[in-house]
Amino acid sequence: MALLVILALAGVLVMQWRDWPRPLSPVGPPRAEQGAAADPGAATDDSRATPAPPEAKETYASVAERPLFRPQRKPEPPAAEPEPQPEATPDGTLDGLDLSAVLIFPGVTSAWITDPGTPQLKRLRLGDEQAGWSVKAILADRVVFER
């Protein structure tokens, strides 16, 4: 019984090896020992040996303008420049300040505020200046300023 299984497997392997694809030829110009005539004056075809240089980024500008995963596939509208908002001047007002976070750790106490004049958060520590005011204390729910 085992002999029949071994013979059947051997037959399957022989059938698969018979249809096995031949190995690909090496890339590059043919060598002289392979029977190719080496003519020093003949032009060689190096298109397979060296890849073409990459194309410039400008050729792919349409891909960037028309993103693949946007349903409309239309270019992004030009971004409108935001109107410059006046900087916080030391005029003595703290109107519009928004307390975003307070961090109180041993040795480090800081508060993060949002100033309407700037789009980013600003970190304040004890003694820092804001619009002409000095940070006197940072509590869990508020920041105390003094002038």
C-alpha beads as a LAMMPS data file, in Angstrom:
LAMMPS data file: protein, C-alpha beads

147 atoms
146 bonds

1 atom types
1 bond types

-500.0 500.0 xlo xhi
-500.0 500.0 ylo yhi
-500.0 500.0 zlo zhi

Masses

1 110.0

Atoms # bond

1 1 1 0.000 0.000 0.000
2 1 1 2.777 2.447 0.947
3 1 1 4.559 1.579 -2.314
4 1 1 1.481 2.661 -4.322
5 1 1 1.292 5.998 -2.463
6 1 1 4.989 6.657 -3.112
7 1 1 4.640 5.811 -6.812
8 1 1 1.560 8.077 -7.108
9 1 1 3.370 11.000 -5.477
10 1 1 6.418 10.457 -7.689
11 1 1 4.171 10.509 -10.756
12 1 1 2.567 13.777 -9.673
13 1 1 6.005 15.337 -9.133
14 1 1 7.243 14.224 -12.555
15 1 1 4.156 15.753 -14.202
16 1 1 4.681 19.068 -12.359
17 1 1 8.401 19.224 -13.150
18 1 1 7.717 18.584 -16.826
19 1 1 5.550 21.735 -17.022
20 1 1 7.881 23.802 -14.815
21 1 1 8.674 27.219 -16.386
22 1 1 12.175 27.705 -17.745
23 1 1 14.466 30.164 -15.879
24 1 1 14.555 33.723 -17.177
25 1 1 17.587 34.894 -19.117
26 1 1 20.028 37.174 -17.291
27 1 1 19.614 40.934 -17.795
28 1 1 22.243 42.691 -19.857
29 1 1 23.962 42.377 -23.205
30 1 1 24.798 38.846 -24.395
31 1 1 28.244 37.581 -23.542
32 1 1 30.754 36.432 -26.188
33 1 1 31.014 32.871 -24.777
34 1 1 27.282 32.363 -25.373
35 1 1 27.838 32.408 -29.081
36 1 1 26.875 36.038 -29.712
37 1 1 29.119 37.924 -32.072
38 1 1 30.904 40.714 -30.238
39 1 1 31.211 43.602 -32.674
40 1 1 32.936 46.603 -31.052
41 1 1 31.375 48.984 -33.601
42 1 1 27.812 47.749 -33.065
43 1 1 25.514 49.741 -30.798
44 1 1 24.457 47.918 -27.674
45 1 1 20.924 48.028 -26.289
46 1 1 21.331 49.149 -22.665
47 1 1 17.626 49.840 -22.164
48 1 1 17.278 46.644 -20.120
49 1 1 20.519 47.138 -18.200
50 1 1 19.932 50.668 -16.847
51 1 1 16.548 51.995 -15.747
52 1 1 15.285 55.294 -17.060
53 1 1 15.745 58.314 -14.762
54 1 1 12.667 59.241 -12.720
55 1 1 10.340 61.813 -14.152
56 1 1 10.153 65.323 -12.721
57 1 1 7.648 66.062 -9.962
58 1 1 5.824 68.479 -12.248
59 1 1 4.618 65.526 -14.356
60 1 1 2.597 64.310 -11.393
61 1 1 1.017 67.685 -10.624
62 1 1 -2.364 66.531 -11.942
63 1 1 -2.357 63.662 -9.424
64 1 1 -1.836 66.101 -6.575
65 1 1 -4.469 68.490 -7.938
66 1 1 -7.072 65.762 -8.395
67 1 1 -6.796 63.444 -5.385
68 1 1 -7.795 59.854 -6.003
69 1 1 -10.002 59.364 -2.953
70 1 1 -12.088 62.533 -3.223
71 1 1 -15.477 61.857 -4.814
72 1 1 -15.488 65.065 -6.846
73 1 1 -11.829 64.688 -7.971
74 1 1 -11.629 68.444 -8.292
75 1 1 -8.627 70.531 -7.311
76 1 1 -8.596 71.955 -3.809
77 1 1 -9.856 75.538 -3.778
78 1 1 -7.088 78.027 -3.177
79 1 1 -6.627 78.650 0.512
80 1 1 -7.699 82.120 1.502
81 1 1 -5.099 83.921 3.501
82 1 1 -6.350 84.599 7.011
83 1 1 -6.732 88.203 7.957
84 1 1 -3.937 89.235 10.262
85 1 1 -5.268 89.702 13.740
86 1 1 -3.731 92.345 15.925
87 1 1 -1.074 91.147 18.307
88 1 1 -1.803 91.279 22.000
89 1 1 -0.517 94.632 23.028
90 1 1 0.194 95.544 26.593
91 1 1 -2.924 97.702 26.766
92 1 1 -3.878 96.251 30.101
93 1 1 -6.740 94.004 29.016
94 1 1 -6.894 90.258 29.305
95 1 1 -10.202 90.011 27.454
96 1 1 -10.640 86.911 25.330
97 1 1 -8.047 84.766 27.066
98 1 1 -9.228 81.198 27.474
99 1 1 -7.721 78.811 30.024
100 1 1 -7.295 75.500 28.203
101 1 1 -5.314 73.384 30.672
102 1 1 -3.530 73.527 33.997
103 1 1 -0.642 71.205 34.866
104 1 1 0.347 70.989 38.508
105 1 1 3.218 68.641 39.330
106 1 1 5.791 68.800 42.117
107 1 1 8.248 71.453 40.998
108 1 1 6.391 72.312 37.755
109 1 1 3.212 74.347 37.504
110 1 1 2.047 75.689 34.167
111 1 1 -1.123 76.870 32.486
112 1 1 -2.017 76.696 28.822
113 1 1 -4.057 79.611 27.489
114 1 1 -5.540 80.525 24.138
115 1 1 -5.084 84.129 23.107
116 1 1 -7.525 85.347 20.432
117 1 1 -4.649 87.212 18.752
118 1 1 -2.692 84.018 18.064
119 1 1 -3.982 80.662 16.804
120 1 1 -1.700 78.568 19.014
121 1 1 -1.744 77.648 22.670
122 1 1 0.651 79.529 24.920
123 1 1 2.234 78.094 28.052
124 1 1 2.470 80.326 31.104
125 1 1 4.529 79.688 34.231
126 1 1 4.802 81.653 37.433
127 1 1 6.333 85.065 36.714
128 1 1 5.636 85.005 32.938
129 1 1 4.243 88.125 31.249
130 1 1 0.969 88.319 29.323
131 1 1 -0.257 91.635 27.896
132 1 1 1.643 93.587 30.521
133 1 1 0.404 91.409 33.385
134 1 1 2.526 89.010 35.417
135 1 1 1.403 85.496 36.457
136 1 1 1.167 85.522 40.252
137 1 1 -0.464 82.128 40.887
138 1 1 -1.709 79.128 38.931
139 1 1 -4.586 77.300 40.584
140 1 1 -6.489 74.213 39.462
141 1 1 -9.281 76.260 37.869
142 1 1 -7.785 79.709 37.218
143 1 1 -4.686 81.835 36.706
144 1 1 -4.119 84.880 38.921
145 1 1 -2.436 87.854 37.257
146 1 1 -1.029 90.997 38.848
147 1 1 0.301 94.222 37.488

Bonds

1 1 1 2
2 1 2 3
3 1 3 4
4 1 4 5
5 1 5 6
6 1 6 7
7 1 7 8
8 1 8 9
9 1 9 10
10 1 10 11
11 1 11 12
12 1 12 13
13 1 13 14
14 1 14 15
15 1 15 16
16 1 16 17
17 1 17 18
18 1 18 19
19 1 19 20
20 1 20 21
21 1 21 22
22 1 22 23
23 1 23 24
24 1 24 25
25 1 25 26
26 1 26 27
27 1 27 28
28 1 28 29
29 1 29 30
30 1 30 31
31 1 31 32
32 1 32 33
33 1 33 34
34 1 34 35
35 1 35 36
36 1 36 37
37 1 37 38
38 1 38 39
39 1 39 40
40 1 40 41
41 1 41 42
42 1 42 43
43 1 43 44
44 1 44 45
45 1 45 46
46 1 46 47
47 1 47 48
48 1 48 49
49 1 49 50
50 1 50 51
51 1 51 52
52 1 52 53
53 1 53 54
54 1 54 55
55 1 55 56
56 1 56 57
57 1 57 58
58 1 58 59
59 1 59 60
60 1 60 61
61 1 61 62
62 1 62 63
63 1 63 64
64 1 64 65
65 1 65 66
66 1 66 67
67 1 67 68
68 1 68 69
69 1 69 70
70 1 70 71
71 1 71 72
72 1 72 73
73 1 73 74
74 1 74 75
75 1 75 76
76 1 76 77
77 1 77 78
78 1 78 79
79 1 79 80
80 1 80 81
81 1 81 82
82 1 82 83
83 1 83 84
84 1 84 85
85 1 85 86
86 1 86 87
87 1 87 88
88 1 88 89
89 1 89 90
90 1 90 91
91 1 91 92
92 1 92 93
93 1 93 94
94 1 94 95
95 1 95 96
96 1 96 97
97 1 97 98
98 1 98 99
99 1 99 100
100 1 100 101
101 1 101 102
102 1 102 103
103 1 103 104
104 1 104 105
105 1 105 106
106 1 106 107
107 1 107 108
108 1 108 109
109 1 109 110
110 1 110 111
111 1 111 112
112 1 112 113
113 1 113 114
114 1 114 115
115 1 115 116
116 1 116 117
117 1 117 118
118 1 118 119
119 1 119 120
120 1 120 121
121 1 121 122
122 1 122 123
123 1 123 124
124 1 124 125
125 1 125 126
126 1 126 127
127 1 127 128
128 1 128 129
129 1 129 130
130 1 130 131
131 1 131 132
132 1 132 133
133 1 133 134
134 1 134 135
135 1 135 136
136 1 136 137
137 1 137 138
138 1 138 139
139 1 139 140
140 1 140 141
141 1 141 142
142 1 142 143
143 1 143 144
144 1 144 145
145 1 145 146
146 1 146 147
